[in-house]
């Protein structure tokens, strides 16, 4: 073995992930809410950045495909180093963003004065006397929660004032569906009161609206509702107390034998119980924050063709602050200031380019998806084809991982509704003509078969296999059962009516 030091030259290939490239990949993967949060964070840490409002642009910009420029993710991006290059790139970028012409130093000063920038690039609000006037547009609605609804009724309940604290404790212990999460003993122990007092207040709350609230289990919830309707008798009560699981499994014949009744009578009891509300509290607003879907892409049908446009309102629009551009122009005698602003401007330019490239990539991917799945948009879910990330990647000319990131958490608004873009990427089976039939299409056929069946003689999974085969779909019974479960469709024995 030879030991010693030696100098050698070798050539290797490796992927270097720069911070800018990592940022660009993250931005592509962000959904609308995540991107907006990320941009707000960047605006806070980078004073050079400012967000463009629709009023500044005059009108919504054209779609990403019309821009034709952007950062090539994974490619090489030149970063302006000198102050002159940086100023030229900044002016070019702002011109692209706002559609304005290049301004001289004097024009920049007038521009800043007109838009009322102060010395730290804040835009002062436009305040007028009309702002004191109130209008309905200035107010937002607030949905009533279950707890608020019950607390309001507690004020007028026929119980002693000293018991109201127990009532508030019980109401706050209910879950979103209106069920008790604590036992009577736990509440009595926590408040240092007797069990009888808690039972008395609980009985009063169970008489509140919505009927069935305050129940300790499903059976008690159903009994409270039937009693309030005046439809509770001994036979119905016995079914709820002893045969609720058999009722869920549709074992009506076994229940009829136990009760000494006919199957038709048990079927009527079953229909009565199923008309009740098992979760009385779900009609009220939840305490959790409601999140709304903002589509990233809009697909519209115009003269028989489907046009894809990027939803500009879902993407924050940024520009480099004109105030700091002016400071950069006047910072030739201060190298430290020039260095700081150069770094901030480089970061701002890269962020804006990355957002523009994100829009372009999403547009290209969705355009290819719409072209491939045109049958879905023309005729509905039954005509959805199998589609993989590899097919779109080859069509667009990008990597599969880029396609995956561009559709992750993104939504499309189309003439047939709002869909997650992932919805159009489905596996499936081959039809008898050799074409791919997606799993979503097969599920649509299964739903159609079940909706048109005879309730007294529902189709079994094997029957569905034969019916689908008649439509040109070769599929196993096990796969039919899997798709049926995913659609929350019960088995034929549980769907049967007597």
VMD Tcl script that draws the C-alpha trace (Angstrom):
set ca {
  {0.00 0.00 0.00}
  {1.37 3.38 -1.04}
  {0.99 6.16 1.48}
  {1.59 9.78 0.65}
  {0.23 13.03 -0.76}
  {-0.54 13.52 -4.41}
  {-2.21 16.16 -6.60}
  {-4.71 14.92 -9.17}
  {-7.22 16.55 -11.49}
  {-10.59 14.93 -11.98}
  {-13.90 15.94 -13.57}
  {-17.15 15.25 -11.74}
  {-20.83 16.10 -12.21}
  {-22.97 17.23 -9.30}
  {-26.07 19.31 -8.73}
  {-25.53 22.49 -6.77}
  {-28.70 23.90 -5.24}
  {-28.21 27.63 -4.85}
  {-30.44 29.55 -2.42}
  {-32.14 31.22 -5.39}
  {-32.92 27.87 -7.01}
  {-34.29 26.50 -3.75}
  {-36.50 29.59 -3.45}
  {-37.77 29.18 -7.02}
  {-38.67 25.53 -6.40}
  {-40.48 26.44 -3.18}
  {-42.46 29.18 -4.91}
  {-43.56 26.77 -7.63}
  {-44.82 24.31 -5.02}
  {-46.68 26.88 -2.90}
  {-50.46 27.04 -3.15}
  {-52.22 30.42 -3.25}
  {-52.39 30.97 0.51}
  {-48.81 29.81 1.11}
  {-47.49 32.03 -1.69}
  {-49.31 35.07 -0.34}
  {-47.95 34.45 3.17}
  {-44.44 33.99 1.80}
  {-44.63 37.22 -0.21}
  {-45.84 39.17 2.82}
  {-42.84 37.86 4.78}
  {-40.47 38.91 2.00}
  {-41.99 42.40 1.87}
  {-41.31 42.76 5.59}
  {-37.65 41.73 5.36}
  {-36.87 43.39 2.01}
  {-37.68 47.13 1.96}
  {-37.05 47.30 -1.79}
  {-40.13 45.20 -2.56}
  {-43.63 46.60 -2.74}
  {-46.90 45.02 -3.77}
  {-48.78 46.38 -6.76}
  {-52.50 46.98 -6.31}
  {-54.97 46.68 -9.23}
  {-55.44 50.46 -9.13}
  {-51.75 50.92 -9.94}
  {-51.85 48.70 -12.98}
  {-55.04 50.17 -14.41}
  {-56.30 46.73 -15.40}
  {-55.44 43.10 -14.95}
  {-52.35 42.04 -16.84}
  {-52.39 39.50 -19.63}
  {-51.89 35.84 -18.94}
  {-48.48 34.38 -18.31}
  {-48.21 32.97 -21.80}
  {-48.16 36.49 -23.24}
  {-45.18 37.53 -21.16}
  {-42.86 34.95 -22.59}
  {-40.15 35.78 -20.07}
  {-39.18 34.24 -16.80}
  {-36.59 32.43 -14.81}
  {-35.72 29.00 -16.14}
  {-35.78 26.84 -13.04}
  {-32.72 24.65 -13.01}
  {-30.97 26.81 -15.58}
  {-28.40 29.55 -15.25}
  {-29.54 33.01 -14.30}
  {-27.31 36.03 -14.65}
  {-27.31 38.32 -11.67}
  {-26.53 41.99 -12.23}
  {-23.47 42.96 -10.22}
  {-22.66 46.49 -11.19}
  {-24.81 49.41 -10.12}
  {-25.48 50.43 -13.74}
  {-26.63 46.92 -14.74}
  {-28.77 46.71 -11.65}
  {-30.46 50.03 -12.36}
  {-31.17 48.99 -15.95}
  {-32.61 45.63 -14.85}
  {-34.76 47.32 -12.21}
  {-36.21 49.82 -14.66}
  {-36.86 47.00 -17.16}
  {-38.59 44.90 -14.50}
  {-40.82 47.74 -13.32}
  {-41.66 48.52 -16.92}
  {-42.79 44.92 -17.42}
  {-44.81 44.94 -14.21}
  {-46.60 48.24 -14.61}
  {-46.40 48.76 -18.35}
  {-44.83 52.21 -17.81}
  {-42.01 53.81 -19.81}
  {-38.54 54.42 -18.46}
  {-38.39 57.57 -16.33}
  {-35.58 60.06 -15.94}
  {-34.31 61.19 -12.53}
  {-36.48 64.31 -12.66}
  {-39.52 62.29 -13.71}
  {-38.84 59.80 -10.92}
  {-38.92 62.63 -8.37}
  {-42.26 63.86 -9.72}
  {-43.57 60.29 -9.80}
  {-42.66 59.75 -6.14}
  {-44.19 63.07 -5.13}
  {-47.44 62.32 -6.94}
  {-47.79 58.92 -5.30}
  {-47.01 60.36 -1.86}
  {-44.06 58.21 -0.79}
  {-42.41 59.19 2.45}
  {-38.79 58.66 3.37}
  {-39.18 54.96 4.14}
  {-41.15 54.06 1.02}
  {-44.51 53.79 2.73}
  {-47.48 54.85 0.69}
  {-49.76 57.12 2.63}
  {-53.44 56.25 2.60}
  {-55.84 58.41 0.66}
  {-58.17 59.80 3.31}
  {-61.24 61.73 2.34}
  {-64.23 62.97 4.24}
  {-66.33 60.38 2.48}
  {-64.51 57.70 4.48}
  {-66.57 58.70 7.52}
  {-69.73 57.55 5.79}
  {-70.80 53.99 6.52}
  {-71.98 51.53 3.94}
  {-72.97 47.88 4.01}
  {-69.81 47.03 2.04}
  {-67.71 48.03 5.06}
  {-69.18 45.27 7.21}
  {-68.76 41.51 7.05}
  {-71.12 38.84 8.29}
  {-70.26 36.68 11.26}
  {-71.79 33.22 11.43}
  {-73.30 32.18 14.77}
  {-71.56 29.26 16.42}
  {-73.34 26.50 18.32}
  {-71.94 27.75 21.62}
  {-73.20 31.30 21.01}
  {-76.64 30.00 20.00}
  {-76.96 27.92 23.17}
  {-75.61 30.66 25.43}
  {-78.31 32.99 24.14}
  {-81.03 30.44 25.01}
  {-79.46 29.83 28.43}
  {-80.24 33.43 29.40}
  {-83.97 32.72 29.13}
  {-83.99 29.14 30.42}
  {-86.29 28.29 33.34}
  {-83.48 27.49 35.78}
  {-82.19 29.27 38.86}
  {-79.64 32.05 38.24}
  {-77.16 30.20 40.45}
  {-77.32 27.23 38.08}
  {-76.36 29.24 34.98}
  {-72.67 28.72 35.65}
  {-73.26 24.97 35.34}
  {-75.08 25.55 32.07}
  {-72.20 27.59 30.66}
  {-69.75 24.86 31.64}
  {-71.87 22.17 29.93}
  {-72.26 24.24 26.75}
  {-68.53 24.88 26.53}
  {-67.90 21.14 26.89}
  {-69.94 20.26 23.78}
  {-68.17 19.35 20.57}
  {-68.98 20.79 17.11}
  {-71.68 18.13 16.60}
  {-73.44 19.03 19.85}
  {-72.42 15.98 21.90}
  {-71.15 15.96 25.48}
  {-67.40 15.48 25.82}
  {-67.46 15.25 29.62}
  {-69.51 13.04 31.93}
  {-71.95 14.38 34.49}
  {-69.63 13.20 37.28}
  {-66.64 15.08 35.81}
  {-68.65 18.31 35.54}
  {-70.00 17.96 39.08}
  {-66.50 17.33 40.43}
  {-65.01 20.27 38.49}
  {-67.66 22.72 39.76}
  {-67.98 21.20 43.25}
  {-71.74 20.73 42.88}
  {-74.02 17.76 43.22}
  {-74.69 15.34 40.38}
  {-78.44 16.09 40.63}
  {-77.87 19.79 39.84}
  {-75.83 18.95 36.75}
  {-78.50 16.49 35.57}
  {-81.20 19.14 36.06}
  {-79.32 21.76 34.01}
  {-78.40 19.18 31.34}
  {-82.05 18.23 30.94}
  {-82.89 21.91 30.36}
  {-80.14 22.26 27.73}
  {-81.39 19.15 25.94}
  {-84.62 21.06 25.39}
  {-82.78 23.84 23.50}
  {-82.62 24.23 19.75}
  {-81.29 22.42 17.78}
  {-83.18 19.42 19.14}
  {-80.84 16.64 20.21}
  {-78.03 18.86 21.44}
  {-76.42 17.89 24.76}
  {-76.80 14.15 24.18}
  {-74.18 11.78 25.54}
  {-74.37 9.33 22.64}
  {-76.17 8.76 19.35}
  {-79.00 6.77 20.91}
  {-79.85 9.52 23.40}
  {-79.69 12.12 20.60}
  {-82.23 10.18 18.53}
  {-84.52 9.62 21.51}
  {-84.55 13.34 22.35}
  {-85.57 14.21 18.80}
  {-88.32 11.59 18.62}
  {-89.70 12.66 21.99}
  {-89.86 16.28 20.87}
  {-91.79 15.16 17.77}
  {-94.18 13.02 19.80}
  {-93.23 9.94 17.76}
  {-91.50 7.91 20.47}
  {-93.11 4.62 21.43}
  {-91.82 1.51 23.14}
  {-91.03 -0.40 19.95}
  {-89.02 2.46 18.41}
  {-87.21 2.98 21.73}
  {-86.31 -0.69 21.88}
  {-84.89 -0.60 18.34}
  {-82.71 2.39 19.24}
  {-81.60 0.93 22.56}
  {-80.88 -2.64 21.43}
  {-80.66 -2.87 17.64}
  {-79.02 0.31 16.38}
  {-76.00 -1.56 14.97}
  {-78.26 -4.11 13.26}
  {-80.22 -1.21 11.81}
  {-77.01 0.32 10.41}
  {-76.17 -3.02 8.74}
  {-79.73 -3.26 7.35}
  {-80.41 -6.55 9.14}
  {-84.12 -5.84 9.25}
  {-85.21 -9.48 9.10}
  {-83.26 -10.29 12.27}
  {-84.76 -7.27 14.06}
  {-88.26 -8.28 12.95}
  {-87.80 -11.78 14.39}
  {-86.61 -10.38 17.72}
  {-89.48 -7.90 17.97}
  {-92.15 -10.26 16.64}
  {-93.03 -7.71 13.95}
  {-93.10 -7.77 10.18}
  {-90.16 -6.64 8.06}
  {-92.30 -3.85 6.61}
  {-92.96 -2.48 10.12}
  {-89.26 -2.52 10.91}
  {-88.60 -0.80 7.58}
  {-90.94 2.03 8.61}
  {-89.13 2.37 11.93}
  {-85.83 2.42 10.05}
  {-87.08 5.20 7.72}
  {-88.27 7.21 10.73}
  {-84.91 6.96 12.49}
  {-83.00 7.83 9.33}
  {-85.06 11.03 9.00}
  {-83.47 12.33 12.23}
  {-80.33 14.45 12.53}
  {-77.43 12.42 14.00}
  {-75.23 15.54 14.35}
  {-77.47 18.42 15.44}
  {-74.61 20.88 15.92}
  {-73.16 20.70 12.41}
  {-75.64 23.24 11.02}
  {-73.80 25.96 12.95}
  {-70.46 27.57 12.19}
  {-67.38 25.80 13.43}
  {-64.85 27.45 15.71}
  {-62.11 26.63 13.22}
  {-61.15 29.09 10.52}
  {-62.93 28.68 7.21}
  {-60.53 28.45 4.27}
  {-61.75 29.37 0.83}
  {-60.47 27.96 -2.44}
  {-58.99 30.49 -4.84}
  {-58.52 28.95 -8.31}
  {-55.09 29.48 -9.87}
  {-56.34 28.76 -13.39}
  {-59.59 29.66 -15.15}
  {-60.80 27.59 -18.10}
  {-63.55 29.11 -20.23}
  {-65.37 27.80 -23.29}
  {-65.43 30.31 -26.15}
  {-66.91 29.28 -29.50}
  {-66.31 25.59 -28.82}
  {-62.71 26.09 -27.71}
  {-61.35 26.06 -24.17}
  {-59.23 29.05 -23.24}
  {-56.85 28.79 -20.30}
  {-55.96 31.94 -18.37}
  {-54.04 32.50 -15.18}
  {-56.09 34.00 -12.37}
  {-54.12 37.18 -11.79}
  {-55.98 37.96 -8.57}
  {-54.62 34.76 -7.00}
  {-50.99 35.76 -7.56}
  {-49.40 38.69 -5.73}
  {-47.86 41.26 -8.07}
  {-44.62 42.84 -6.97}
  {-42.34 45.60 -8.16}
  {-39.17 47.30 -7.03}
  {-39.86 50.43 -5.03}
  {-39.25 53.60 -7.02}
  {-37.99 55.29 -3.88}
  {-35.11 52.84 -3.45}
  {-34.33 52.98 -7.15}
  {-33.88 56.72 -6.73}
  {-31.67 56.11 -3.69}
  {-29.56 53.68 -5.74}
  {-29.09 56.29 -8.45}
  {-27.78 58.75 -5.85}
  {-25.60 56.29 -3.90}
  {-22.47 56.35 -6.10}
  {-20.43 57.98 -3.33}
  {-21.45 55.46 -0.68}
  {-20.14 51.94 -1.46}
  {-21.76 50.40 1.64}
  {-25.20 51.69 0.67}
  {-24.66 50.53 -2.92}
  {-23.70 47.05 -1.71}
  {-26.74 46.79 0.57}
  {-29.19 47.98 -2.09}
  {-27.60 45.74 -4.72}
  {-28.19 42.70 -2.55}
  {-31.78 43.68 -1.79}
  {-32.52 44.47 -5.43}
  {-31.00 41.20 -6.61}
  {-33.21 39.33 -4.14}
  {-36.30 41.29 -5.23}
  {-35.64 40.70 -8.94}
  {-35.16 36.98 -8.39}
  {-38.40 36.72 -6.40}
  {-40.42 38.53 -9.06}
  {-38.93 36.39 -11.82}
  {-39.66 33.22 -9.85}
  {-43.32 34.20 -9.40}
  {-43.65 34.97 -13.11}
  {-42.05 31.62 -14.00}
  {-44.43 29.87 -11.59}
  {-47.40 31.33 -13.44}
  {-45.92 30.35 -16.81}
  {-45.23 26.77 -15.70}
  {-48.71 26.30 -14.23}
  {-50.23 27.73 -17.42}
  {-48.24 25.35 -19.65}
  {-49.10 22.30 -17.54}
  {-52.82 23.07 -17.31}
  {-53.02 23.85 -21.04}
  {-51.65 20.39 -21.78}
  {-54.09 18.83 -19.29}
  {-57.10 20.61 -20.81}
  {-56.02 19.54 -24.30}
  {-55.70 15.90 -23.22}
  {-58.90 15.81 -21.14}
  {-61.14 17.66 -23.59}
  {-63.63 14.79 -23.47}
  {-64.21 15.56 -19.79}
  {-64.99 19.22 -20.49}
  {-67.23 18.33 -23.44}
  {-69.18 15.37 -22.03}
  {-68.53 15.06 -18.30}
  {-66.66 12.86 -15.77}
  {-67.48 9.60 -17.57}
  {-65.10 10.61 -20.34}
  {-62.10 11.32 -18.12}
  {-59.01 9.53 -19.47}
  {-56.10 8.04 -17.61}
  {-53.29 10.57 -17.29}
  {-49.84 10.43 -15.70}
  {-47.26 13.03 -14.75}
  {-44.88 11.54 -17.31}
  {-47.26 12.20 -20.19}
  {-47.63 15.89 -19.33}
  {-43.91 16.22 -18.60}
  {-43.09 14.95 -22.08}
  {-45.72 17.20 -23.62}
  {-44.50 20.37 -21.89}
  {-40.81 19.48 -21.94}
  {-40.14 19.61 -18.21}
  {-39.35 17.07 -15.50}
  {-42.05 15.01 -13.78}
  {-41.15 16.53 -10.40}
  {-41.79 19.99 -11.85}
  {-45.23 18.88 -13.03}
  {-45.95 17.48 -9.56}
  {-44.94 20.74 -7.88}
  {-46.94 22.85 -10.31}
  {-50.21 20.99 -9.59}
  {-49.74 20.51 -5.85}
  {-52.54 22.35 -4.03}
  {-53.60 24.24 -7.18}
  {-57.22 24.50 -8.35}
  {-58.90 25.04 -11.70}
  {-62.19 26.85 -12.29}
  {-63.92 25.34 -15.31}
  {-67.40 25.30 -16.88}
  {-67.99 22.02 -14.99}
  {-66.97 23.39 -11.59}
  {-63.88 23.93 -9.48}
  {-61.49 20.98 -9.40}
  {-58.10 20.35 -7.91}
  {-55.72 19.91 -10.83}
  {-54.66 16.56 -9.36}
  {-58.18 15.34 -10.13}
  {-57.27 15.02 -13.81}
  {-54.28 12.77 -13.10}
  {-55.83 9.38 -12.47}
  {-55.02 5.75 -13.02}
  {-57.53 3.36 -14.51}
  {-58.01 0.40 -16.79}
  {-57.88 -0.19 -20.51}
  {-61.14 -0.31 -22.44}
  {-61.99 -2.93 -25.04}
  {-60.96 -0.44 -27.73}
  {-57.50 0.00 -26.16}
  {-58.20 3.48 -24.77}
  {-57.49 4.32 -21.14}
  {-60.50 4.73 -18.85}
  {-59.79 6.57 -15.61}
  {-60.91 5.45 -12.17}
  {-63.03 8.62 -11.88}
  {-64.95 7.61 -15.02}
  {-65.57 4.13 -13.62}
  {-66.83 5.65 -10.35}
  {-69.25 7.81 -12.35}
  {-70.62 4.69 -14.05}
  {-70.97 2.91 -10.68}
  {-72.90 5.87 -9.22}
  {-75.18 5.84 -12.26}
  {-75.81 2.10 -11.92}
  {-76.65 2.39 -8.20}
  {-78.94 5.38 -8.70}
  {-80.97 3.49 -11.31}
  {-81.26 0.14 -9.54}
  {-84.36 -1.41 -7.96}
  {-84.11 -0.75 -4.18}
  {-85.75 -4.12 -3.46}
  {-83.19 -5.96 -5.62}
  {-79.97 -3.90 -5.68}
  {-77.05 -4.87 -7.87}
  {-74.26 -6.88 -6.28}
  {-70.61 -6.13 -7.06}
  {-70.55 -9.03 -9.52}
  {-73.65 -7.66 -11.25}
  {-71.83 -4.33 -11.66}
  {-68.85 -6.15 -13.20}
  {-71.13 -7.53 -15.90}
  {-72.86 -4.18 -16.48}
  {-69.52 -2.39 -16.81}
  {-68.31 -5.09 -19.18}
  {-71.27 -4.26 -21.38}
  {-69.96 -0.68 -21.51}
  {-66.56 -1.86 -22.65}
  {-64.88 -1.73 -19.21}
  {-63.03 -4.86 -18.07}
  {-62.75 -4.73 -14.30}
  {-62.64 -7.21 -11.41}
  {-65.21 -7.56 -8.64}
  {-62.60 -6.57 -6.05}
  {-61.91 -3.30 -7.90}
  {-65.64 -2.56 -8.08}
  {-65.89 -3.07 -4.31}
  {-62.91 -0.75 -3.77}
  {-64.40 2.04 -5.91}
  {-67.82 1.56 -4.26}
  {-66.27 1.99 -0.81}
  {-64.46 5.14 -1.95}
  {-67.83 6.52 -3.08}
  {-69.34 5.69 0.36}
  {-71.90 3.39 -1.29}
  {-73.07 0.56 0.92}
  {-73.02 -3.06 -0.15}
  {-76.09 -4.56 -1.83}
  {-77.25 -6.22 1.41}
  {-77.24 -2.86 3.21}
  {-78.88 -1.01 0.32}
  {-81.82 -3.41 0.08}
  {-85.26 -2.15 1.07}
  {-88.20 -4.39 2.03}
}
mol new
graphics top color blue
foreach p $ca { graphics top sphere $p radius 0.5 }
foreach p [lrange $ca 0 end-1] q [lrange $ca 1 end] { graphics top cylinder $p $q radius 0.2 }
display resetview
